[in-house]
Amino acid sequence: MNLSVVYGFDDAQRANRFLNDVNVNPELDLAKAKLFDRDKVRIEYKIESGTYDYTLSKLDDLARYYGGTEVE
């Protein structure tokens, strides 16, 4: 199953820092992050059905660290 989530940030600098952390984090290696609208980051990733996946929780924690919130 494919999942997509968008995080919004106060400014482009924080969005870029979050984007870079997602892309270099080995625990999030299946997540693909892209910047759009200067201050938003879209994350897409796949999960296997029937298993519990911690990816969204890790992304939420990392976004909160940079002051971001889920917007979509």
Backbone bond lengths (Angstrom), bond angles and torsions (degrees), N, CA, C in turn:
res aa  C-N    CA-C-N  psi(-1)  N-CA   C-N-CA  omega(-1)  CA-C   N-CA-C  phi
1 M - - - 1.432 - - 1.527 108.28 -
2 N 1.331 116.63 136.13 1.455 122.09 177.10 1.517 110.28 -94.90
3 L 1.305 116.33 134.80 1.461 122.11 177.60 1.518 109.33 -121.96
4 S 1.329 115.25 149.63 1.451 121.20 178.45 1.523 108.62 -138.73
5 V 1.317 116.08 138.60 1.462 121.67 178.55 1.530 108.06 -143.16
6 V 1.338 115.95 145.75 1.462 121.30 179.36 1.521 108.70 -120.78
7 Y 1.330 115.23 133.65 1.463 121.91 177.34 1.521 108.81 -114.86
8 G 1.330 115.72 137.25 1.454 121.48 176.59 1.518 110.18 -108.74
9 F 1.333 115.50 147.10 1.461 122.34 -177.30 1.528 109.89 -129.85
10 D 1.337 115.93 164.19 1.460 121.02 -178.68 1.523 112.79 -68.45
11 D 1.329 116.77 -28.99 1.456 119.57 -179.34 1.531 109.86 -152.86
12 A 1.319 115.16 169.10 1.461 121.51 -177.10 1.524 112.26 -66.65
13 Q 1.317 117.47 -32.44 1.458 120.89 -178.57 1.526 111.09 -63.30
14 R 1.326 117.69 -44.84 1.465 120.91 178.37 1.524 111.12 -67.08
15 A 1.310 116.77 -38.14 1.460 120.65 177.93 1.528 110.39 -62.20
16 N 1.326 117.02 -42.05 1.462 120.95 178.77 1.523 112.13 -66.34
17 R 1.305 117.21 -38.71 1.468 120.51 177.99 1.527 110.46 -63.80
18 F 1.334 116.32 -43.77 1.463 120.89 176.97 1.532 110.17 -61.50
19 L 1.319 116.94 -47.18 1.460 122.45 178.85 1.524 111.03 -55.37
20 N 1.312 116.88 -47.90 1.464 120.82 -179.42 1.523 111.89 -64.32
21 D 1.331 117.17 -40.92 1.467 120.11 178.73 1.528 111.50 -64.04
22 V 1.321 116.88 -39.50 1.467 119.87 178.03 1.529 109.99 -63.27
23 N 1.327 116.46 -44.12 1.461 120.60 -175.51 1.525 113.87 -69.88
24 V 1.327 119.06 -23.67 1.465 120.70 -179.06 1.528 113.18 -103.76
25 N 1.326 117.52 -5.67 1.456 121.62 -177.08 1.533 110.08 -78.97
26 P 1.348 118.11 117.01 1.468 119.76 -178.21 1.529 113.54 -65.18
27 E 1.326 118.17 -23.92 1.465 120.55 177.47 1.525 111.83 -73.43
28 L 1.324 116.84 -17.39 1.459 121.81 -178.58 1.527 111.30 -114.46
29 D 1.326 116.75 31.09 1.463 120.40 -174.23 1.528 113.87 -65.42
30 L 1.319 119.02 -19.56 1.459 121.17 178.13 1.526 112.24 -87.54
31 A 1.319 117.13 -10.45 1.468 121.48 -178.98 1.530 109.58 -87.43
32 K 1.331 115.43 134.86 1.463 121.39 176.71 1.516 107.90 -113.54
33 A 1.324 115.85 121.28 1.463 121.61 -175.82 1.520 110.54 -108.27
34 K 1.343 115.43 138.77 1.461 121.53 176.85 1.522 109.04 -136.93
35 L 1.319 115.79 139.36 1.455 122.60 178.96 1.524 109.64 -88.11
36 F 1.335 117.15 138.71 1.452 120.57 171.28 1.525 109.68 -150.55
37 D 1.329 116.54 159.47 1.468 122.96 -176.58 1.531 112.24 52.14
38 R 1.306 117.67 31.84 1.467 125.66 176.98 1.518 115.19 61.97
39 D 1.330 118.51 -36.27 1.462 119.57 -174.45 1.527 113.27 -126.15
40 K 1.325 116.85 20.99 1.466 121.46 178.20 1.520 109.89 -129.20
41 V 1.327 115.19 147.01 1.463 121.06 178.87 1.529 108.36 -128.82
42 R 1.330 115.53 126.56 1.464 121.09 176.21 1.524 108.39 -99.43
43 I 1.324 115.73 130.32 1.458 122.38 178.48 1.523 107.77 -114.20
44 E 1.325 116.94 130.91 1.453 122.17 174.19 1.517 108.05 -125.04
45 Y 1.333 115.30 137.59 1.456 119.83 178.56 1.516 110.31 -156.44
46 K 1.312 115.74 162.84 1.458 122.26 179.97 1.519 110.05 -108.97
47 I 1.326 114.88 144.56 1.461 119.66 172.54 1.520 108.14 -130.01
48 E 1.301 114.99 153.90 1.455 120.54 176.16 1.521 108.72 -85.27
49 S 1.312 117.02 135.58 1.457 119.61 179.19 1.518 109.78 -70.35
50 G 1.309 115.46 146.93 1.454 121.00 178.79 1.511 114.78 87.42
51 T 1.324 117.02 1.31 1.465 120.40 178.16 1.521 108.78 -123.95
52 Y 1.333 115.26 153.60 1.460 119.36 176.09 1.518 108.49 -87.40
53 D 1.313 115.66 132.79 1.459 121.04 -176.44 1.526 109.64 -116.97
54 Y 1.305 116.90 130.00 1.462 122.79 -178.36 1.531 113.04 -93.48
55 T 1.330 117.55 2.00 1.454 120.69 -174.67 1.520 112.27 -58.96
56 L 1.318 118.11 -47.21 1.461 120.58 -178.00 1.525 111.45 -62.83
57 S 1.302 117.33 -39.15 1.456 121.19 177.43 1.525 110.93 -62.66
58 K 1.325 116.88 -43.01 1.468 120.74 178.70 1.523 110.68 -65.37
59 L 1.336 116.51 -40.02 1.460 119.93 178.41 1.525 111.39 -65.37
60 D 1.326 117.08 -42.53 1.466 121.08 177.98 1.524 111.25 -59.84
61 D 1.327 116.58 -44.68 1.473 120.97 179.52 1.526 110.99 -62.49
62 L 1.324 116.72 -44.01 1.456 120.82 -179.15 1.533 110.73 -66.97
63 A 1.316 117.19 -40.73 1.471 120.42 178.13 1.520 111.10 -63.53
64 R 1.333 117.14 -42.28 1.475 120.74 177.97 1.527 110.91 -61.05
65 Y 1.326 117.01 -37.33 1.461 121.51 178.18 1.533 110.97 -56.32
66 Y 1.336 115.79 -36.94 1.468 121.20 179.83 1.531 112.52 -95.06
67 G 1.312 117.73 7.86 1.455 121.00 177.54 1.519 114.02 81.86
68 G 1.318 116.98 18.45 1.451 121.23 -178.88 1.507 113.16 -95.08
69 T 1.317 115.27 159.36 1.456 121.73 177.16 1.527 108.96 -135.98
70 E 1.310 114.82 155.66 1.466 120.32 178.06 1.529 108.07 -72.52
71 V 1.332 116.72 129.00 1.460 120.43 -179.15 1.523 112.63 -114.02
72 E 1.316 118.94 -17.62 1.473 122.85 176.83 1.495 109.56 -140.95
